[in-house]
Amino acid sequence: MSSPTSQSKTGALVIAGVVVPLLVLAAAIGFTQYQLRDILRAQIARRDATLLDGLLRQQLRESGDETAADPLSAVLETTRLPQLPGVRSVIVYSPSGSFVHAWPLTAATVALDPALRLEAEHDRSSARFHPERMLSDEFLTARESDSRTEPLLEILVAVPDPLNTGVAGFARFLLDGSGMAQEYARLDQSLRRQAAIAFGLAGLATAGVLGLAFRKLNRANERLRRANQELTLAAKTSAMGAVASHLIHGLKNPLAGLQTLLRDPALGSDPTGGLNDATQLARRMRLMIDDVARVLREDSGFAGYEVEAADVFSVLMQRVQPGATTRGQRIESRFELPLILPNRDANLTLLILENLVHNALQASPDQSVLTVTLTGDRESAVFSVIDRAGGLPEHVRERLFTPVISTKPGGTGIGLALSRQLARHMGADLRLVRTGPEGTEFALILPLPRPANG
C-alpha cells in the first residue's frame, strides 16, 4: 500500500495539474477580453465620429455658396442640428492647428492633440472617450480648485475646403459622454458574461480531460508500483531460494555420510571413533543451517553493517581448517587488497568461498597445500581458490556450472551452479580461471563501487 505522504503528494500534483492549466486559460481569456473590449470601444467611439463627420459635410453642402469662402462657419451651425444633442463645446482650428474661435465663449482654449489630428487627416475624423474629464480643463467658468469630473467624448473632424480637395481646418466637438459610459458598461458586462461562459465550458472540458489523464496516469503508476513490488519480492525470493538450495546441497553429503556411519556394524565395536565422526558431521550441518539462517535474516533488511575481508577469511578458516587438518592439508592465505563488504555480500561471499574450499580440499590429495587470495584493482576485487589437484576432465569443463555435473562419487554437481547463482545475486561472477595437471583455480570477482569524483 502507498504511504499517506505519497498519496498526499499525488493529490497535490493532480490539483496543481488541473489548477495551473485553468489559471493559464483564465489569463488567456482575460487578455483576449481586454483586447476585444478596447477594439469594440474604439469602434463605438468611431461610430459617433463618423456620424458627426457626415452631418458636418451635409451641412456644408446645404449651405452652398454661403460658406464656400468660410467653411468653418458651418461648423457652428452643426451644433444646432437636432441629430446632434449633448454638445458641450466646439473649438475650431486652422489647417496648421492654431486656435480660431470656440463655442460657447466660456470654452477654454485647448491645444489640438497631435495624435487625434493625424488620425483625422487620414480618416477624416477621430474620437477619444474620457471616462472622467476635469471640467476645469475644458471651461473657463470652472475654478481650478473644482475637482468635478464628467464622462466626455472628444471628436475631431477634418473640415473639408469646398474650393479644393484640401482641409479648411479642424473642428473639435466635446459631447456629453454619459450615454457612451452606459454603453461601455453594458459592453463590459456582456463581455464578462461571455468570458465566464467560455471559461466555464473550456474549464470543464480541460478539467475533465486532465482529470481523466491523471486518473489513467495514477492507475498506470499504481500498476508500476505493484510490478516493482512483485519484482522486488521475486528478487528476494530468488535470492532466498538460492541460499536455501545451497543449504540443501551442503547438507546432502553430511547426511549421507551420517546415515552410512550409523548403518556401519563397526560402530558398535568402535563407538568412540564412530560417534566422533557423527558428531563432526552433525556439527557441520548445524553450522550450515546457522549460516543460511543468518543470511536470510540479514537479507530481510533488519540489520545492516560492514565487514572487513580479513574477518571473512578468519571465519572461513575456522570452518574449513578442521577438515583440512584431518588429512594433513594446509591452507595458505594472501591479502593484497584492503576490502570492506556490506554484511549481505560478506555472508554470500563466505558461503561461496566455503563451498569452493570444501570442493578443493576433497579434490586434493592428503598433505597438499591450498591457497586462498584476495587481489584486485580500482574496478573489482578477486577472491581466488587454488588447489594442487590434477585438474578437471575436459567433459566436466564444458558444463562446469551446469547442475547434476559432478566429479565426486555420490555428488549432485549443483554446488558450483548454486555458488555462481549466489554470486550473481550480489552482482558478482564466479569463473574457472585455469585447470590442469598443476592444479585448478576458481575466482569470485566482485565489482567495486566507483569513486564519487568519477
N, C-alpha and C positions, 0 to 999 in steps of 0.2 A: 504494500500500500504506500502511496505517496505521502510525504510528511505534510503537516499543516503549513509549514513555511513554503514548501514547493507549490502547494495549491494556492496560497495567497499570492505568490509571485506570478503564477499562471493567470490568476484572475486579474491582477493588476495589468499584466501585459494585454489581456483581452480588452479590458476597459480602455487602456491607452490606445490600442489598435483601432478601437471604434471612435473614441472621442477625438483623437488627433485628426483623422480624415474629415470628421464632421466640422471641426473648427476651421480647417482649410477650406471646406466647402462653404461655410458661413462667410469667411473672409472674401472668397471669390464672388459670392452672390452680393455681398455688401458693396464691394468695389464696383461690380457691374451696375448695381442700382444707383450708386453715386454718379457714375459717368452718364447713365441714361437720364437721371434727373437733370443734370446740367444741360444735356442736349435738348430735352423737352422744354426746359425753362427758356433756353435761348430761342427755341422755335416759337414759343408763346410770345415772348417779347418781340421777336422779329415779325410775328404776325401783326401786332399793333403798329409797328414801324412801317410795314408795307401798306397797311390801311391808311395811315396818315399821309404817306407819300402819294398814294393815289388820289386822296381828297385834295391835297395841295395842287397837284398837277391839273386836276379837273377845275379847280378854282382859277388857275392861271388861264386855262383855255376859255373859260366862260367870260373872264374879264377882257379878253381880246386886246385891242389897242390901248385900252386904258392903263394897262400895267406893263405894256411892252417896254416902255422906257424905264420903268421902275418895278421889276418883278417882285422885289422884296415887300412892296406894299400889299401884295396879295396874301402874304403870309399872315398878316394881322386879320384879314378878312376870314381866313380859315378858322381862326379861334372862335368865330361866332357861328360856325356851322352846327346844326342840331345833331349831326352824326358824331360830333367830337365833344362830348361832355367831359367835365372834370379837368379842364386845362387850368393849371395854376400859374404858369408864366410862359412867355415866349421871348427868346433873345435872338436877334438877327445879327449875323456876322458877315463880313465881306468875304470875297473869294480867298483872300490871304489869311482869314481867320481873325481879323480885327473886329472889335465890338462896334456895332452900328447903332442900334437902339433896342429897347426892351419894352415889354408889356407884362404887367402893369408897371407904372413908374416906380413902384416900391421893389421891383425885382432887382436883385443885386447883380453887379457886373461879374459874371462868372467866366473865367478863361475857357476857351474851347479845348476840349480833350483831344490830344493828337491821335490817340488810338481810335476814338469814335469818328474823327474827321477822315482818317484813311479808309475806314470801313464804309463810311457814307459816300466817299468819292468813288469807291469801287462798286458798291451795291445800291447806290442812290439813297440809302438810309441805314441807320444803325440804332441800336437800343441797348439800354442798361437799366436793370432794376435795382433800386436801392431800398432794401427792407427797412432801414432805419436811417433816414437822412435828416441831419440837423437843419432846422428851419432857419437858424441864424446864418447858415451858409448860402441861403437862396433869397432871403428877403431882408430889405433894409429895416423894416419895422420891427423885426425880431432882435431883441437885445443879445449881445454876445454871451451874456451870462445865462440866457434862456437855453436849457438843455432839452427842450421838447424835440421829439423826432416823429417823423411820419414815413410811411411807405410811399415812395415816389418812383415813377417810371420816367426815365430820361430818354428822349428820342431826338436824334439829329438827322435832318433831311437836307440833302443837297438840292438847292433851289435851281432849277434849270433856267438858262437865259433864252427867252423866246427868239431873240435876234440871231443866235448862233447855237452851236451844239455844246458850248461851254457851260460853266457853272456861274450863276449870278451871285451866289453866296450860300450861306448855311443858316438853317433855322433850327434852334434848339427848343423843343417843347418839353415842358415839365408837367406831367399829368399825375392826378391822384392815383396812387398805386394800391389802395386798399382792396379793390376788386381783384387785382392781379395777385396780391398777397393771399387772398382766399383761394384763388385758383391754384396757386402754388401749394397751399396747404392740402387741398383736395388731391392734387397730383402726388404729393409726398405720401399721403395716406394710402392712395391706391397702389403706389409702388411698394410701400412697406407690406401691404397685404399680399400683393403678388409675390414679393420676395419670401414672405413667410410661408406661403403655399408651396412655392418652388423648393424652399429649404426643407419643408416638411416631407414633401414627396421624395425629393432626392435623398434626404437624410434617412428616411425609412428604407429606401432601396439600398443605400450604401450600408446602413447598419445591418440590414438583412443579409446582404452579400458577404460583408465582413464577418458577421456572426456565424453564418454557415461555413465560411472558410476557416474561422478559428475553431469551430466545432469539429470540422474534419481534421484540422491540424492537431487538436487536442486528442482526438481518437488515435491519430497516427502516432503521436508521442506516447500515448498510453500503450499502444501495441509495441512500440520500440522499447519502452521501459520494461514491459513484460518479457520481450525477447531477450533483452540484456540480462534480466534476472535469470531466465532459463539458461542462457549461455554460461553465466557465472556459476549457476548451480551445476550445470553439466560439467564445467571445467573442474569444479571442486570434487564432484562425484567421480570424475575420471581419475583425478589425482589420488583420491582416497582408494579407488578401486585398484589402482596400480600398486599402492602401498600394501593393500590387503593381499593382492596377488603375490607380492614379494614375501609377505609373511607365510602364505601357504606354501610357496616354493621352498622357503627356508626351513619350514617345519617338516616337509615331506621326508627328507633323508634322515634327520634325527629320529623321527617317529618310526621309520622303517628299521633303523638300527636298534632302537629301544625294543621294538617288537621282536626282532631277531634275537636280541640278547636275552630277553625274558623267556623265549622259547628254547634257549640253549640248555640241554641237560647238564652241561658242565657247571651251570650257575650254582647248582646245589653243592658240588664238590669244592668250588672255589667262590664262596659267597662274597668274600671281601672284594676281590677284583671285579667281579661282575656288577656288584652293586655300585662300585666306584664309577665304572663306565656308565651305568644307567644314570647315576647322579650327574655326571658331566653332560650327558645328552639332555637330561631334563633342564639343567641349568642353562644350556644354550637355547633351548626352546623358550624358557621363561624370559631370557634376555631379549630374544627376537620379539616376543609379544610386547614387552615393555617398550622397546624401541618404536614399534609400529604404533602403539597406543599413544606414545608421546608425539609422534609426527602428526597423527590425526588430530590430537588435541590442540597442538600449536597451529596447525593449518586452519583451524576454525577461526583464528583471528583474536583469541582472547589473550594471547601473550605475544610480545614482540621484543626481541633484543638481538645483540650482535655477538658472534662467536669468532674467536681467532682460529686460524687454520691449525696452529700448533695444538690447540685444545682438541680439535677434531682428530689429529694424529694420536694424541695421548689416549683418547677413548678407544680409538681403533686398535692400538697396541694392547690395551687391557683385554680386548675381546678376542683377538686372534693369537696372542702370544702363547696362551696355554696349549693350544693345539699344535703350534709350531715347535714348542719345547718338547712335547711328547715324542716327536720324530727327529729331534736334534736339528731342526731347521732354524735358521737365523733370519731376522727381518731387519734390514737397514733402511734408514730414512734420511732424506736430504732436503733441506728447505732453502730455496734460493729467492723466495718472494714473500714478503710480509703480506698477509691477506686476512681480511675480516669479512665474515659472511653473515647475512641475516639468519636467524635461528632456523627458519624453514629450510633454506638452502643448505645450511650446515647439517641438519638432520638427514636430508636426502643424500647429500654427499657422503655422509658416514655410512648409510645403508649401501650405496653403490660400491664404495671402496671396500667395505666389509665383504661383499659378495665377490668382488674381483680377487681380493686377497685369499679368501677361502678356496676359490677355484684354483688360484696359482699354487697354493700350498698342496692341494690334493693332486695337482698335475706334476709337481716337482718331486724328485727323489729325496730320500732321507739325507740329512746333513747338508742340504743345499742352502743357497742364500737367495732371499727375495728382497727386492729393492722397491721402496715407495718414495717418490719425489714430488716436489711442488716447484714448478718453474713457471715462467710466463713473461709477458711484456705489458705494454700500456693498454692493449686491447683485450687480452684474455689471460686467464690463469689455467695451468695444465697440471692435473694430478696424474701421475704415471705409476703403473704397477708392472714390474718387470720380473719375470721368473727365469729360471735356468733349465727349464724342461726342454724336451726335444722338438717343440713346435707343434702346430696344428696341421692335421692332414688337409690335402687340397679340397676334398669334398666338403669338409667342415667349413673352410674359409668362405666358400661360395654362399653358404646360408648360415653364417655365424650368428646373426641376430634374429634368426627365424625360430620360433618356438618348436619344441619337440626335436631339436637337433642337439645331441649331446655326445661327448666323447667318453663320459664316465659311465660305468656299469650301473644300471638302475636309474640313471639321471633322466630328467624330462627335457632338458635342454631349454628351459624357459628362463633361467637365471640371467643370462646376458640380454635377452629380449626385454625382460622386465627392468633390468638396470638401465638400458637405453631409454625405455619409456619414462622412467623416473627422471633421468637426466633431461629429457626434453620438456618435462613438466616445469622445470625451473629454467628453461631457456638455454640449456647446455647441450652437449653432444658427447656420446661415447663412441670411440673409434678403436679399431685394431691398427696399431702403428706398424708393427712388424712381427713376424713369426718365422722360425727356422730352427736349425739344429742348435744354435747358440741360445735360444730362448724366445719368449713371447712378451710383447709389450702392449698393454692397453692404456689409453689416455682418456681421461674425463676433462673436457675443455669447457670452461665457464667464461662467458663474455663478461668483461668488466665495464662498469658504467663510465661514460666519457666525462672528462673534467667539465666543470661548469663554464670555463672560458673557451671551450671548444678545442 
